[in-house]
Amino acid sequence: MGGANGKVAVIAEMEEVGRPSRITLELLGLGRRLASPRGEVWAVVLGSGVKEACGELASRGADRVFYLDHPSLSPYNPEAWTRVLKPFLRERGEGVVLAGHTPLGQDLLPRLAFSLEAGVVTDCVGVRADEEGLLFTKPVYGGNALAGVRVTTPLALATVRSRVGEALPPTHTGEEPVPLPLDPPGETRVLVRERHRLEAAECPLEEARVVVSGGRGMGGEEGFEVLRELARTLGGAVGASRPPVDSGWAPTTCQVGITGKVVAPDLYIAVAISGSSQHLSGMADSGKIVAVNRDPEAYIFQVSDYGVVGDWREVLPAFLTKVRELVSE
Amino acid sequence: MGPHIVVLAKMVPDPEGPPSSFEVKTAEKRVVARGIPPVINPFDENALEAAIRIKERLGGTITLLSAGKNLSRAVILKAVASGADASVLLEDDSLDQALLDSRKTAALLAAALRTLDPFDLVLCGRQASDTNAGVVGLGVAELLGLPAVTLAQRVEVSDGKVVVERVLSDGYEVVECPLPALVTVSGEIGDLRYPSLQAIRAAKELPQRVLRPDDLGVDLPPSWVETVSLEPPRRERRCRLVEADSPAEAGEKLALLLREERVI
């Protein structure tokens, strides 16, 4: 069964040149847990200027780091990446390949799965090793059920959400990174032309440590101004459940939920959100969850760590003032 | 002549249905939807909307392709009436969600696509709301040797290529590839328009073909993943409710509590 022998390969992603993303470090931590004690964790990093990142990957849990530093691999091009990774993984032949459930991981791993004829499980919220191999868990039916999945091919691929793994503190520096053999990258049919970044203030939701979200009970666009103010104060981002997005009070890019963005910040503040499965499965893995809702029966309280029953119009201004005072101390 | 676009549309229980309408049968490892209607997977609806917008600009035709068991004709009719020209249903009792994995499904859809008139573009949703996997679209592309782009928030066709705005976590990138191609579509593109009653009536006259898996002459490959358990989610936490004499005081106390617990 897939992944049974403790061989783990993590597809690394960069946050900026030379710096591995948070999910990459988490996956190395997860890889260590799955591989121990006799297994081996590999990190594979492709792109431009990626050699600088190899040291950090090694110190955060990779026994071996393989890299390919080439301009044709940055930004991510699915065909160029597949061309490099397919022979590499085919040679490995077994074990598990982990990537973040990110726009890159979601795109890359299914392609590799079909070209390597290996099973893939996406959007994993849990991975553990037992006597039968690896057990992957993932939400299905809009988060109304959790499926346990096994891969029946020797090589297994999985995209994993934030916070499933835990990044390890920097320790030793491992072996020298190994350059992958570079076949001439050649022409790709898919071409990435340009990249547009949204202003940081707009919604860097997935990476935010704090997310302040509003629901139907916000009553309109004005309500979201207050949430933005609170998010700014806490250095976080603003999210929304589906109704405010449908009503045009918040942009689509803010929607948190299984059909929007999946987030797992350290702190999630849900304001006037009742807690549909759809929404919960996009944020239930957050570190701490705070709910403010007028309705004491709202389901959101059952999945929160802290709660206030009350109208946000009365609760939030005082909360914001106090938070400002506390964070400026 | 405008492009021929095929939209892959999966029928699913309405994901907006209340949690109580999804009964998780742990022993049978399946979810049974109760009292909610089937709908087209919302992301596939987004894909259909993207196709209709292309057709509005360039003309051409749209074929809706759906595979499954007991496909609701009313749901298909409504989708077709939104702006498609024909539908192809791959239907059989063996096409049961619980028996198919992404590999088998992709093999079936790829085989069905081979039987259609030559197409320029295949559009489908970024993932289905039931399996939540996002694998089948890319699998179909791989099996048919088509270039593929995922997570589109905008799709334009011009000069023999497709230009896609692909959603990223901090913005988007512009990606293009030559036709024929496959593109998976994200919700940002916008909701599917509602068809008029007149359009629904007219859609009844549009061509519809029903295929059986046997017609395709495809040997289904073995599954490569296996669902071994299915459970209701466990999300409950113990909530500490802040008690106070007024909502404002509760707000203040909440801030102090979060500081005390080192959450902020």
Interface residues (C-beta under 8 A of the other chain):
Chain A: P75 P78 E79 T102 P103 Q106 D107 P110 R111 A113 F114 S115 E117 A118 G119 V120 V121 T122 D123 L135 K138 P139 V140 Y141 G142 G143 N144 A145 L146 A147 G148 V149 R150 V151 T152 T153 R189 V190 L191 V192 R193 E194 R195 H196 R197 L198 A200 P204 L205 E206 E207 V210 L234 T252 T253 Q255 I258 T259 G260 K261 D266 L267 S276 S277 Q278 L280 S281 A284 K288 I289 V290 A291 V292 F301 Q302 V303 S304 D305 Y306 G307 V308 V309 G310 D311 E314 V315 L316 P317 A318 F319 L320 T321 K322 V323 L326 V327
Chain B: P13 P15 E16 P18 P19 F22 V24 V31 P42 F43 S102 R103 A106 R126 Q127 S129 D130 T131 N132 A133 G134 V135 L138 G139 E142 L143 P147 A148 V149 T150 L151 V163 R166 V167 L168 S169 D170 G171 Y172 E173 V174 V175 E176 C177 P178 G187 E188 P222 S223 W224 V225 E226 T227 V228 S229 L230 E231 P232 P233 R234 R235 E236 R237 R238 C239 R240 L241 V242 S246 P247 A248 E249 A250 G251 E252 L254 A255 L256 L257 L258 R259 E261 V263 I264
